[in-house]
Amino acid sequence: MEFERIRYDQPAEHIARITLNRADKANAQDAKMLYEIDRALTQAAQDDAIRCIMIAAEGKNFSAGHDLKDRETPADHDPVTLWAGFDEPGQAGQMSTEHEMYLGLCWRWRNLPKPTIVQVQGQCIAGGLMLVWPFDIVIASEDAQFSDPVVAFGVNGHEYFTHVWEVGHRKAKEMLFTGASFTAEECRELGMVNHVVARDELDDFTLTMAKRIAKRPMIGLRLAKLACNQSLDAQGQWTAIQAAMGWQQVGHANARINFGRPIDPAGVEAIRSDMQESKGK
């Protein structure tokens, strides 16, 4: 397959690697990137020679989140869920788009029946977490920073709302209420990150782990992943994620009424100001 927003390669036997390749935009995700990631993951999932899938990113930062300038919808691509009506007026079209392009893709990736490892460097902001949390193992460089500041936009958080499972409910509230960035080491202590390594060791460390995983029989890997994911299912994770998506739509609808757009426009400056303040410390 040919890609514009990502690269796909096989760095070692039985291992596929998908690399976000939009460094000039801090790997901000437009619809094209998300659907290219999905196509690449599908390719790796359906290749019987592949036993482990890596996700990486070019440049200084892993991902700045959603590309807010992107105007494409799933109607411009090939939808993978049964949602439709992406161009309907008002909140209806956006609700369909977010169920398909954000929640739908993330849940599809979370349940991919092969082990996945994501390596993260630099900033990983809001929608950037949606390219981390669906995957199985997280390796972060020492400079990695994780945040979800979108409460400033008048919504409850990014669309794949697994915050409470990833960092615990107390820290999830802190992340959302304050918009603060958590360091790689903080996230390791919270259980969100498996390992923290030096930036120049990130590629090798992640590949070494992928090679170790790839030595295991595929049936055992599949069964272990199913057992772990179903433990989360038993805790009600999927039900909670769907409920949170409903609150997401309330936030967007409120902004449409008050500001004529799906987010509070003051949020952009608030987030920018917080980031500048953090850099000054």
C-alpha atoms as an extended CHARMM CRD file, in Angstrom:
* protein
*
       281  EXT
         1         1  MET       CA              0.0000000000        0.0000000000        0.0000000000  PROA      1               0.0000000000
         2         2  GLU       CA              1.0590000000        3.5940000000       -0.5900000000  PROA      2               0.0000000000
         3         3  PHE       CA              0.7450000000        6.1200000000        2.2200000000  PROA      3               0.0000000000
         4         4  GLU       CA              1.1430000000        9.9020000000        2.5240000000  PROA      4               0.0000000000
         5         5  ARG       CA              0.8170000000       10.5090000000        6.2700000000  PROA      5               0.0000000000
         6         6  ILE       CA              2.5590000000        7.4090000000        7.6150000000  PROA      6               0.0000000000
         7         7  ARG       CA              5.2900000000        4.9060000000        6.7600000000  PROA      7               0.0000000000
         8         8  TYR       CA              4.9590000000        1.1360000000        6.9430000000  PROA      8               0.0000000000
         9         9  ASP       CA              7.9440000000       -1.1690000000        7.2110000000  PROA      9               0.0000000000
        10        10  GLN       CA              9.1100000000       -4.4330000000        8.7520000000  PROA      10              0.0000000000
        11        11  PRO       CA             12.2180000000       -3.6750000000       10.8590000000  PROA      11              0.0000000000
        12        12  ALA       CA             12.7070000000       -7.3230000000       11.8490000000  PROA      12              0.0000000000
        13        13  GLU       CA             11.2370000000      -10.7520000000       11.2220000000  PROA      13              0.0000000000
        14        14  HSD       CA              7.5840000000      -11.0540000000       12.3250000000  PROA      14              0.0000000000
        15        15  ILE       CA              7.3920000000       -7.3370000000       13.2070000000  PROA      15              0.0000000000
        16        16  ALA       CA              5.5460000000       -4.5190000000       11.4320000000  PROA      16              0.0000000000
        17        17  ARG       CA              6.1090000000       -0.8290000000       12.2100000000  PROA      17              0.0000000000
        18        18  ILE       CA              3.7780000000        2.0710000000       11.4960000000  PROA      18              0.0000000000
        19        19  THR       CA              5.4030000000        5.5060000000       11.7690000000  PROA      19              0.0000000000
        20        20  LEU       CA              3.4780000000        8.7830000000       11.8730000000  PROA      20              0.0000000000
        21        21  ASN       CA              5.1540000000       10.8820000000        9.2030000000  PROA      21              0.0000000000
        22        22  ARG       CA              3.8120000000       14.3990000000        9.5410000000  PROA      22              0.0000000000
        23        23  ALA       CA              6.5570000000       15.8880000000       11.6730000000  PROA      23              0.0000000000
        24        24  ASP       CA              6.1350000000       19.3560000000       10.1310000000  PROA      24              0.0000000000
        25        25  LYS       CA              2.6470000000       19.4330000000       11.7180000000  PROA      25              0.0000000000
        26        26  ALA       CA              3.7840000000       17.7890000000       14.9710000000  PROA      26              0.0000000000
        27        27  ASN       CA              1.9950000000       14.6850000000       13.6620000000  PROA      27              0.0000000000
        28        28  ALA       CA             -1.4080000000       16.3310000000       14.0570000000  PROA      28              0.0000000000
        29        29  GLN       CA             -4.0480000000       13.8320000000       12.9410000000  PROA      29              0.0000000000
        30        30  ASP       CA             -6.2670000000       14.6080000000       10.0130000000  PROA      30              0.0000000000
        31        31  ALA       CA             -8.7760000000       12.1220000000        8.6360000000  PROA      31              0.0000000000
        32        32  LYS       CA             -6.2910000000       10.9430000000        6.0150000000  PROA      32              0.0000000000
        33        33  MET       CA             -3.7400000000       10.0160000000        8.6700000000  PROA      33              0.0000000000
        34        34  LEU       CA             -6.2670000000        8.1490000000       10.8190000000  PROA      34              0.0000000000
        35        35  TYR       CA             -7.5580000000        6.0830000000        7.9280000000  PROA      35              0.0000000000
        36        36  GLU       CA             -4.0190000000        5.3770000000        6.7260000000  PROA      36              0.0000000000
        37        37  ILE       CA             -3.1580000000        4.1170000000       10.2160000000  PROA      37              0.0000000000
        38        38  ASP       CA             -6.2350000000        1.9060000000       10.0990000000  PROA      38              0.0000000000
        39        39  ARG       CA             -5.2850000000        0.4970000000        6.6870000000  PROA      39              0.0000000000
        40        40  ALA       CA             -1.7500000000       -0.2030000000        7.8670000000  PROA      40              0.0000000000
        41        41  LEU       CA             -2.9430000000       -1.9090000000       11.0590000000  PROA      41              0.0000000000
        42        42  THR       CA             -5.3380000000       -4.0090000000        8.9930000000  PROA      42              0.0000000000
        43        43  GLN       CA             -2.5130000000       -4.9950000000        6.6720000000  PROA      43              0.0000000000
        44        44  ALA       CA             -0.3430000000       -6.0650000000        9.6170000000  PROA      44              0.0000000000
        45        45  ALA       CA             -3.2210000000       -7.8340000000       11.3650000000  PROA      45              0.0000000000
        46        46  GLN       CA             -4.0290000000       -9.8860000000        8.2770000000  PROA      46              0.0000000000
        47        47  ASP       CA             -0.4110000000      -10.7800000000        7.5100000000  PROA      47              0.0000000000
        48        48  ASP       CA              0.1370000000      -14.1700000000        9.1480000000  PROA      48              0.0000000000
        49        49  ALA       CA              3.9010000000      -13.5600000000        9.2100000000  PROA      49              0.0000000000
        50        50  ILE       CA              3.4590000000      -10.5990000000       11.6020000000  PROA      50              0.0000000000
        51        51  ARG       CA              3.2850000000      -11.3110000000       15.3360000000  PROA      51              0.0000000000
        52        52  CYS       CA              3.8490000000       -7.8510000000       16.8220000000  PROA      52              0.0000000000
        53        53  ILE       CA              3.0410000000       -4.3300000000       15.6010000000  PROA      53              0.0000000000
        54        54  MET       CA              4.9710000000       -1.1950000000       16.5640000000  PROA      54              0.0000000000
        55        55  ILE       CA              3.6490000000        2.3900000000       16.3510000000  PROA      55              0.0000000000
        56        56  ALA       CA              6.1840000000        5.2220000000       16.2570000000  PROA      56              0.0000000000
        57        57  ALA       CA              6.3910000000        8.8570000000       15.1550000000  PROA      57              0.0000000000
        58        58  GLU       CA              8.8520000000       11.0310000000       13.2770000000  PROA      58              0.0000000000
        59        59  GLY       CA             10.1110000000       14.3140000000       14.6700000000  PROA      59              0.0000000000
        60        60  LYS       CA             10.3330000000       15.9940000000       18.0390000000  PROA      60              0.0000000000
        61        61  ASN       CA              6.7620000000       15.2860000000       19.1460000000  PROA      61              0.0000000000
        62        62  PHE       CA              4.6330000000       12.1690000000       18.9900000000  PROA      62              0.0000000000
        63        63  SER       CA              1.3700000000       13.9840000000       18.2180000000  PROA      63              0.0000000000
        64        64  ALA       CA             -0.1980000000       17.3700000000       18.8570000000  PROA      64              0.0000000000
        65        65  GLY       CA             -3.6580000000       15.8000000000       18.6420000000  PROA      65              0.0000000000
        66        66  HSD       CA             -6.4470000000       16.4440000000       16.1630000000  PROA      66              0.0000000000
        67        67  ASP       CA             -5.7690000000       18.7250000000       13.2150000000  PROA      67              0.0000000000
        68        68  LEU       CA             -8.4580000000       21.3410000000       13.8960000000  PROA      68              0.0000000000
        69        69  LYS       CA             -8.0740000000       22.7400000000       10.3640000000  PROA      69              0.0000000000
        70        70  ASP       CA             -9.0190000000       19.4500000000        8.7060000000  PROA      70              0.0000000000
        71        71  ARG       CA            -12.4480000000       19.5340000000        7.0630000000  PROA      71              0.0000000000
        72        72  GLU       CA            -12.6080000000       15.9730000000        5.7520000000  PROA      72              0.0000000000
        73        73  THR       CA            -15.0850000000       13.4820000000        7.2260000000  PROA      73              0.0000000000
        74        74  PRO       CA            -15.3870000000        9.7010000000        6.9560000000  PROA      74              0.0000000000
        75        75  ALA       CA            -17.4990000000       10.3340000000        3.8490000000  PROA      75              0.0000000000
        76        76  ASP       CA            -14.2330000000       11.3050000000        2.1180000000  PROA      76              0.0000000000
        77        77  HSD       CA            -12.7060000000        7.9160000000        2.9950000000  PROA      77              0.0000000000
        78        78  ASP       CA            -13.9040000000        4.3490000000        3.5510000000  PROA      78              0.0000000000
        79        79  PRO       CA            -15.8490000000        4.0980000000        6.8370000000  PROA      79              0.0000000000
        80        80  VAL       CA            -15.1530000000        0.9760000000        8.9030000000  PROA      80              0.0000000000
        81        81  THR       CA            -18.2050000000        1.0460000000       11.1880000000  PROA      81              0.0000000000
        82        82  LEU       CA            -21.9280000000        1.1260000000       10.3900000000  PROA      82              0.0000000000
        83        83  TRP       CA            -22.2820000000        4.8280000000       11.1940000000  PROA      83              0.0000000000
        84        84  ALA       CA            -23.4620000000        7.1240000000        8.3970000000  PROA      84              0.0000000000
        85        85  GLY       CA            -24.8960000000       10.6200000000        7.9410000000  PROA      85              0.0000000000
        86        86  PHE       CA            -21.5090000000       12.3000000000        8.3540000000  PROA      86              0.0000000000
        87        87  ASP       CA            -22.5990000000       15.4280000000        6.4650000000  PROA      87              0.0000000000
        88        88  GLU       CA            -25.9050000000       15.9210000000        8.2660000000  PROA      88              0.0000000000
        89        89  PRO       CA            -26.3690000000       19.4650000000        9.6430000000  PROA      89              0.0000000000
        90        90  GLY       CA            -26.0240000000       20.4400000000       13.2820000000  PROA      90              0.0000000000
        91        91  GLN       CA            -24.6400000000       18.0680000000       15.8700000000  PROA      91              0.0000000000
        92        92  ALA       CA            -25.9710000000       14.9600000000       14.0910000000  PROA      92              0.0000000000
        93        93  GLY       CA            -23.1950000000       14.8770000000       11.4970000000  PROA      93              0.0000000000
        94        94  GLN       CA            -20.4680000000       15.4610000000       14.0520000000  PROA      94              0.0000000000
        95        95  MET       CA            -21.8380000000       12.7600000000       16.3320000000  PROA      95              0.0000000000
        96        96  SER       CA            -21.6940000000       10.2460000000       13.4720000000  PROA      96              0.0000000000
        97        97  THR       CA            -18.2050000000       11.3910000000       12.4900000000  PROA      97              0.0000000000
        98        98  GLU       CA            -16.8150000000       11.0690000000       16.0170000000  PROA      98              0.0000000000
        99        99  HSD       CA            -18.3910000000        7.6650000000       16.6030000000  PROA      99              0.0000000000
       100       100  GLU       CA            -16.8080000000        6.4170000000       13.3870000000  PROA      100             0.0000000000
       101       101  MET       CA            -13.5010000000        8.2450000000       13.1090000000  PROA      101             0.0000000000
       102       102  TYR       CA            -12.4710000000        8.5240000000       16.7510000000  PROA      102             0.0000000000
       103       103  LEU       CA            -14.2720000000        6.0500000000       18.9940000000  PROA      103             0.0000000000
       104       104  GLY       CA            -14.8330000000        3.5340000000       16.2050000000  PROA      104             0.0000000000
       105       105  LEU       CA            -11.2210000000        3.4500000000       15.0510000000  PROA      105             0.0000000000
       106       106  CYS       CA             -9.7680000000        3.4300000000       18.5760000000  PROA      106             0.0000000000
       107       107  TRP       CA            -11.9580000000        0.5510000000       19.7170000000  PROA      107             0.0000000000
       108       108  ARG       CA            -11.1510000000       -1.3700000000       16.5440000000  PROA      108             0.0000000000
       109       109  TRP       CA             -7.4190000000       -0.9120000000       17.2160000000  PROA      109             0.0000000000
       110       110  ARG       CA             -7.7720000000       -1.8070000000       20.8950000000  PROA      110             0.0000000000
       111       111  ASN       CA             -9.2570000000       -5.1610000000       19.9020000000  PROA      111             0.0000000000
       112       112  LEU       CA             -6.7620000000       -5.9790000000       17.1430000000  PROA      112             0.0000000000
       113       113  PRO       CA             -5.8260000000       -9.6070000000       17.9430000000  PROA      113             0.0000000000
       114       114  LYS       CA             -2.0660000000       -9.1380000000       17.8970000000  PROA      114             0.0000000000
       115       115  PRO       CA              0.2590000000       -7.4350000000       20.4050000000  PROA      115             0.0000000000
       116       116  THR       CA              0.9100000000       -3.7460000000       19.7810000000  PROA      116             0.0000000000
       117       117  ILE       CA              3.6540000000       -1.5060000000       21.1790000000  PROA      117             0.0000000000
       118       118  VAL       CA              3.6890000000        2.2840000000       20.8990000000  PROA      118             0.0000000000
       119       119  GLN       CA              6.7860000000        4.4160000000       21.4580000000  PROA      119             0.0000000000
       120       120  VAL       CA              6.2790000000        8.0400000000       22.4550000000  PROA      120             0.0000000000
       121       121  GLN       CA              8.5770000000       11.0600000000       22.4810000000  PROA      121             0.0000000000
       122       122  GLY       CA              7.9650000000       14.7540000000       23.1330000000  PROA      122             0.0000000000
       123       123  GLN       CA              4.4350000000       16.0810000000       23.3560000000  PROA      123             0.0000000000
       124       124  CYS       CA              1.4390000000       13.7680000000       23.2450000000  PROA      124             0.0000000000
       125       125  ILE       CA             -1.6050000000       15.9950000000       23.5180000000  PROA      125             0.0000000000
       126       126  ALA       CA             -5.3310000000       15.1190000000       23.7050000000  PROA      126             0.0000000000
       127       127  GLY       CA             -6.0210000000       13.2600000000       20.4380000000  PROA      127             0.0000000000
       128       128  GLY       CA             -2.3990000000       12.1190000000       20.5800000000  PROA      128             0.0000000000
       129       129  LEU       CA             -3.4100000000        9.9390000000       23.5350000000  PROA      129             0.0000000000
       130       130  MET       CA             -5.8930000000        8.2530000000       21.2040000000  PROA      130             0.0000000000
       131       131  LEU       CA             -2.8950000000        6.9060000000       19.2900000000  PROA      131             0.0000000000
       132       132  VAL       CA             -1.4180000000        5.5510000000       22.5270000000  PROA      132             0.0000000000
       133       133  TRP       CA             -4.1770000000        4.2430000000       24.8000000000  PROA      133             0.0000000000
       134       134  PRO       CA             -5.7240000000        1.7180000000       22.3760000000  PROA      134             0.0000000000
       135       135  PHE       CA             -2.3950000000       -0.1220000000       22.1920000000  PROA      135             0.0000000000
       136       136  ASP       CA             -0.9960000000       -2.7410000000       24.5420000000  PROA      136             0.0000000000
       137       137  ILE       CA              2.4390000000       -1.6040000000       25.6950000000  PROA      137             0.0000000000
       138       138  VAL       CA              3.7310000000        1.9770000000       25.9910000000  PROA      138             0.0000000000
       139       139  ILE       CA              7.4240000000        2.8920000000       25.8840000000  PROA      139             0.0000000000
       140       140  ALA       CA              8.1990000000        6.5790000000       26.4950000000  PROA      140             0.0000000000
       141       141  SER       CA             11.3380000000        8.6300000000       26.1820000000  PROA      141             0.0000000000
       142       142  GLU       CA             12.3970000000       10.7350000000       29.1560000000  PROA      142             0.0000000000
       143       143  ASP       CA             11.2090000000       13.9200000000       27.4250000000  PROA      143             0.0000000000
       144       144  ALA       CA              7.6790000000       12.6320000000       26.7710000000  PROA      144             0.0000000000
       145       145  GLN       CA              4.7760000000       14.7000000000       28.1170000000  PROA      145             0.0000000000
       146       146  PHE       CA              1.1440000000       13.5430000000       28.1780000000  PROA      146             0.0000000000
       147       147  SER       CA             -1.8670000000       15.8550000000       28.4680000000  PROA      147             0.0000000000
       148       148  ASP       CA             -5.5370000000       16.2740000000       27.6520000000  PROA      148             0.0000000000
       149       149  PRO       CA             -6.3860000000       19.9780000000       28.0090000000  PROA      149             0.0000000000
       150       150  VAL       CA             -9.6110000000       19.9850000000       25.9510000000  PROA      150             0.0000000000
       151       151  VAL       CA            -11.9120000000       20.7290000000       28.8860000000  PROA      151             0.0000000000
       152       152  ALA       CA            -10.9230000000       24.2860000000       27.8830000000  PROA      152             0.0000000000
       153       153  PHE       CA            -12.9710000000       23.7010000000       24.7170000000  PROA      153             0.0000000000
       154       154  GLY       CA            -16.0590000000       22.9310000000       26.8070000000  PROA      154             0.0000000000
       155       155  VAL       CA            -15.9890000000       19.1320000000       26.3970000000  PROA      155             0.0000000000
       156       156  ASN       CA            -15.2220000000       16.3640000000       28.8890000000  PROA      156             0.0000000000
       157       157  GLY       CA            -11.9800000000       15.1280000000       27.3070000000  PROA      157             0.0000000000
       158       158  HSD       CA            -10.8150000000       13.4270000000       24.1380000000  PROA      158             0.0000000000
       159       159  GLU       CA            -13.1770000000       10.9740000000       22.5040000000  PROA      159             0.0000000000
       160       160  TYR       CA            -11.5870000000        7.6580000000       23.5690000000  PROA      160             0.0000000000
       161       161  PHE       CA            -12.3870000000        8.2360000000       27.2180000000  PROA      161             0.0000000000
       162       162  THR       CA            -10.3090000000        5.6320000000       29.0470000000  PROA      162             0.0000000000
       163       163  HSD       CA             -8.6090000000        8.1750000000       31.3130000000  PROA      163             0.0000000000
       164       164  VAL       CA             -9.7250000000        6.5410000000       34.5670000000  PROA      164             0.0000000000
       165       165  TRP       CA             -8.2920000000        3.1690000000       33.5280000000  PROA      165             0.0000000000
       166       166  GLU       CA             -5.0350000000        4.6930000000       32.2840000000  PROA      166             0.0000000000
       167       167  VAL       CA             -4.0620000000        6.9690000000       35.1970000000  PROA      167             0.0000000000
       168       168  GLY       CA             -6.6560000000        6.2900000000       37.9220000000  PROA      168             0.0000000000
       169       169  HSD       CA             -9.6790000000        8.4040000000       38.7070000000  PROA      169             0.0000000000
       170       170  ARG       CA             -7.9050000000       10.9870000000       40.9170000000  PROA      170             0.0000000000
       171       171  LYS       CA             -5.1730000000       11.7200000000       38.3980000000  PROA      171             0.0000000000
       172       172  ALA       CA             -7.6700000000       11.5810000000       35.5250000000  PROA      172             0.0000000000
       173       173  LYS       CA             -9.5970000000       14.4020000000       37.1740000000  PROA      173             0.0000000000
       174       174  GLU       CA             -6.4020000000       16.3820000000       37.6910000000  PROA      174             0.0000000000
       175       175  MET       CA             -5.3870000000       15.8930000000       34.0520000000  PROA      175             0.0000000000
       176       176  LEU       CA             -8.8010000000       17.0090000000       32.8090000000  PROA      176             0.0000000000
       177       177  PHE       CA             -9.6060000000       19.7820000000       35.2970000000  PROA      177             0.0000000000
       178       178  THR       CA             -6.2140000000       21.5260000000       35.0240000000  PROA      178             0.0000000000
       179       179  GLY       CA             -5.0450000000       20.6140000000       31.5240000000  PROA      179             0.0000000000
       180       180  ALA       CA             -1.6380000000       19.8540000000       33.0610000000  PROA      180             0.0000000000
       181       181  SER       CA              1.0070000000       17.7200000000       31.3690000000  PROA      181             0.0000000000
       182       182  PHE       CA              2.1850000000       14.5420000000       33.0800000000  PROA      182             0.0000000000
       183       183  THR       CA              5.7910000000       13.4730000000       32.6240000000  PROA      183             0.0000000000
       184       184  ALA       CA              6.7990000000       10.0650000000       31.3130000000  PROA      184             0.0000000000
       185       185  GLU       CA              8.0210000000        9.0640000000       34.7730000000  PROA      185             0.0000000000
       186       186  GLU       CA              4.7700000000       10.1640000000       36.4250000000  PROA      186             0.0000000000
       187       187  CYS       CA              2.8470000000        8.0820000000       33.9020000000  PROA      187             0.0000000000
       188       188  ARG       CA              5.1030000000        5.0950000000       34.5440000000  PROA      188             0.0000000000
       189       189  GLU       CA              4.3870000000        5.3570000000       38.2690000000  PROA      189             0.0000000000
       190       190  LEU       CA              0.6580000000        5.4920000000       37.4930000000  PROA      190             0.0000000000
       191       191  GLY       CA              0.8740000000        2.3680000000       35.3320000000  PROA      191             0.0000000000
       192       192  MET       CA              0.1020000000        4.0860000000       32.0310000000  PROA      192             0.0000000000
       193       193  VAL       CA              3.6620000000        3.7160000000       30.7100000000  PROA      193             0.0000000000
       194       194  ASN       CA              5.5930000000        0.4360000000       30.8500000000  PROA      194             0.0000000000
       195       195  HSD       CA              9.1410000000        1.7880000000       30.5330000000  PROA      195             0.0000000000
       196       196  VAL       CA             10.8980000000        5.1770000000       30.3500000000  PROA      196             0.0000000000
       197       197  VAL       CA             14.1630000000        5.3030000000       28.3940000000  PROA      197             0.0000000000
       198       198  ALA       CA             16.5900000000        7.8890000000       27.0430000000  PROA      198             0.0000000000
       199       199  ARG       CA             15.4730000000        9.4860000000       23.7880000000  PROA      199             0.0000000000
       200       200  ASP       CA             18.3320000000        7.9790000000       21.7910000000  PROA      200             0.0000000000
       201       201  GLU       CA             17.4530000000        4.5100000000       23.1300000000  PROA      201             0.0000000000
       202       202  LEU       CA             13.7460000000        4.6400000000       22.3080000000  PROA      202             0.0000000000
       203       203  ASP       CA             13.8600000000        2.9490000000       18.9010000000  PROA      203             0.0000000000
       204       204  ASP       CA             16.2040000000        0.1420000000       19.9420000000  PROA      204             0.0000000000
       205       205  PHE       CA             14.4600000000       -0.5360000000       23.2480000000  PROA      205             0.0000000000
       206       206  THR       CA             11.0460000000       -0.7880000000       21.5920000000  PROA      206             0.0000000000
       207       207  LEU       CA             12.3070000000       -3.0090000000       18.7840000000  PROA      207             0.0000000000
       208       208  THR       CA             14.0660000000       -5.2970000000       21.2610000000  PROA      208             0.0000000000
       209       209  MET       CA             10.8240000000       -5.7850000000       23.1720000000  PROA      209             0.0000000000
       210       210  ALA       CA              8.9250000000       -6.4100000000       19.9260000000  PROA      210             0.0000000000
       211       211  LYS       CA             11.4620000000       -9.0800000000       18.9510000000  PROA      211             0.0000000000
       212       212  ARG       CA             11.0320000000      -10.7930000000       22.3140000000  PROA      212             0.0000000000
       213       213  ILE       CA              7.2410000000      -10.7860000000       21.9380000000  PROA      213             0.0000000000
       214       214  ALA       CA              7.4970000000      -12.1100000000       18.3770000000  PROA      214             0.0000000000
       215       215  LYS       CA              9.2120000000      -15.2820000000       19.6570000000  PROA      215             0.0000000000
       216       216  ARG       CA              5.9700000000      -16.3590000000       21.3660000000  PROA      216             0.0000000000
       217       217  PRO       CA              3.4040000000      -18.5010000000       19.5130000000  PROA      217             0.0000000000
       218       218  MET       CA              0.6340000000      -16.4300000000       17.9360000000  PROA      218             0.0000000000
       219       219  ILE       CA             -2.1540000000      -18.4430000000       19.5800000000  PROA      219             0.0000000000
       220       220  GLY       CA             -0.7370000000      -17.7430000000       23.0360000000  PROA      220             0.0000000000
       221       221  LEU       CA             -0.3630000000      -14.0320000000       22.2890000000  PROA      221             0.0000000000
       222       222  ARG       CA             -3.9380000000      -13.7980000000       21.0270000000  PROA      222             0.0000000000
       223       223  LEU       CA             -5.3380000000      -15.6130000000       24.0450000000  PROA      223             0.0000000000
       224       224  ALA       CA             -3.3720000000      -13.4770000000       26.5030000000  PROA      224             0.0000000000
       225       225  LYS       CA             -4.5850000000      -10.2780000000       24.8450000000  PROA      225             0.0000000000
       226       226  LEU       CA             -8.1940000000      -11.4890000000       24.7970000000  PROA      226             0.0000000000
       227       227  ALA       CA             -8.0090000000      -12.3880000000       28.4870000000  PROA      227             0.0000000000
       228       228  CYS       CA             -6.5750000000       -8.9890000000       29.4640000000  PROA      228             0.0000000000
       229       229  ASN       CA             -9.0280000000       -7.0030000000       27.3410000000  PROA      229             0.0000000000
       230       230  GLN       CA            -11.9930000000       -9.0060000000       28.5830000000  PROA      230             0.0000000000
       231       231  SER       CA            -10.9390000000       -8.2570000000       32.1510000000  PROA      231             0.0000000000
       232       232  LEU       CA            -11.3480000000       -4.5780000000       31.2900000000  PROA      232             0.0000000000
       233       233  ASP       CA            -14.6580000000       -5.3580000000       29.5900000000  PROA      233             0.0000000000
       234       234  ALA       CA            -15.8530000000       -7.0200000000       32.8010000000  PROA      234             0.0000000000
       235       235  GLN       CA            -15.1240000000       -3.7520000000       34.6190000000  PROA      235             0.0000000000
       236       236  GLY       CA            -17.4890000000       -1.9450000000       32.2320000000  PROA      236             0.0000000000
       237       237  GLN       CA            -14.8910000000       -0.1190000000       30.1590000000  PROA      237             0.0000000000
       238       238  TRP       CA            -16.8460000000       -0.1980000000       26.8880000000  PROA      238             0.0000000000
       239       239  THR       CA            -20.0670000000        0.9420000000       28.5570000000  PROA      239             0.0000000000
       240       240  ALA       CA            -18.2350000000        3.8450000000       30.2270000000  PROA      240             0.0000000000
       241       241  ILE       CA            -16.5500000000        4.9130000000       26.9760000000  PROA      241             0.0000000000
       242       242  GLN       CA            -19.8860000000        5.0220000000       25.1660000000  PROA      242             0.0000000000
       243       243  ALA       CA            -21.4640000000        7.0630000000       27.9620000000  PROA      243             0.0000000000
       244       244  ALA       CA            -18.5670000000        9.5410000000       27.8670000000  PROA      244             0.0000000000
       245       245  MET       CA            -19.0720000000        9.9440000000       24.1100000000  PROA      245             0.0000000000
       246       246  GLY       CA            -22.6150000000       11.0800000000       24.8920000000  PROA      246             0.0000000000
       247       247  TRP       CA            -21.2780000000       13.7960000000       27.1970000000  PROA      247             0.0000000000
       248       248  GLN       CA            -18.8610000000       14.7870000000       24.4150000000  PROA      248             0.0000000000
       249       249  GLN       CA            -21.8580000000       15.5100000000       22.1720000000  PROA      249             0.0000000000
       250       250  VAL       CA            -23.5360000000       17.5810000000       24.8950000000  PROA      250             0.0000000000
       251       251  GLY       CA            -20.4010000000       19.7390000000       25.1050000000  PROA      251             0.0000000000
       252       252  HSD       CA            -20.2680000000       20.2350000000       21.3390000000  PROA      252             0.0000000000
       253       253  ALA       CA            -23.9920000000       21.0280000000       21.1490000000  PROA      253             0.0000000000
       254       254  ASN       CA            -23.6660000000       23.5780000000       23.9520000000  PROA      254             0.0000000000
       255       255  ALA       CA            -20.7960000000       25.2810000000       22.1120000000  PROA      255             0.0000000000
       256       256  ARG       CA            -22.8220000000       25.3790000000       18.8880000000  PROA      256             0.0000000000
       257       257  ILE       CA            -25.6370000000       27.1710000000       20.7120000000  PROA      257             0.0000000000
       258       258  ASN       CA            -23.3760000000       29.6350000000       22.5100000000  PROA      258             0.0000000000
       259       259  PHE       CA            -20.5480000000       30.1870000000       20.0140000000  PROA      259             0.0000000000
       260       260  GLY       CA            -21.8430000000       28.9470000000       16.6660000000  PROA      260             0.0000000000
       261       261  ARG       CA            -19.1200000000       26.2920000000       16.4760000000  PROA      261             0.0000000000
       262       262  PRO       CA            -18.5270000000       22.8890000000       18.1160000000  PROA      262             0.0000000000
       263       263  ILE       CA            -15.9430000000       24.0990000000       20.6430000000  PROA      263             0.0000000000
       264       264  ASP       CA            -15.5000000000       27.1530000000       22.8390000000  PROA      264             0.0000000000
       265       265  PRO       CA            -13.0990000000       29.3400000000       20.7940000000  PROA      265             0.0000000000
       266       266  ALA       CA            -11.5600000000       30.7660000000       23.9730000000  PROA      266             0.0000000000
       267       267  GLY       CA            -10.1190000000       27.3100000000       24.6440000000  PROA      267             0.0000000000
       268       268  VAL       CA             -7.4050000000       27.7080000000       22.0210000000  PROA      268             0.0000000000
       269       269  GLU       CA             -5.8820000000       30.7120000000       23.7360000000  PROA      269             0.0000000000
       270       270  ALA       CA             -6.3300000000       29.1830000000       27.1860000000  PROA      270             0.0000000000
       271       271  ILE       CA             -4.4050000000       26.0620000000       26.1680000000  PROA      271             0.0000000000
       272       272  ARG       CA             -1.7260000000       28.1000000000       24.4130000000  PROA      272             0.0000000000
       273       273  SER       CA             -1.3040000000       30.2940000000       27.4920000000  PROA      273             0.0000000000
       274       274  ASP       CA             -1.0070000000       27.2620000000       29.7750000000  PROA      274             0.0000000000
       275       275  MET       CA              1.6750000000       25.7600000000       27.5350000000  PROA      275             0.0000000000
       276       276  GLN       CA              3.6630000000       28.9890000000       27.4850000000  PROA      276             0.0000000000
       277       277  GLU       CA              3.4060000000       29.2240000000       31.2690000000  PROA      277             0.0000000000
       278       278  SER       CA              4.6590000000       25.6390000000       31.6030000000  PROA      278             0.0000000000
       279       279  LYS       CA              7.6360000000       26.3460000000       29.3520000000  PROA      279             0.0000000000
       280       280  GLY       CA              8.5420000000       29.3630000000       31.4710000000  PROA      280             0.0000000000
       281       281  LYS       CA              8.8440000000       27.3250000000       34.6680000000  PROA      281             0.0000000000
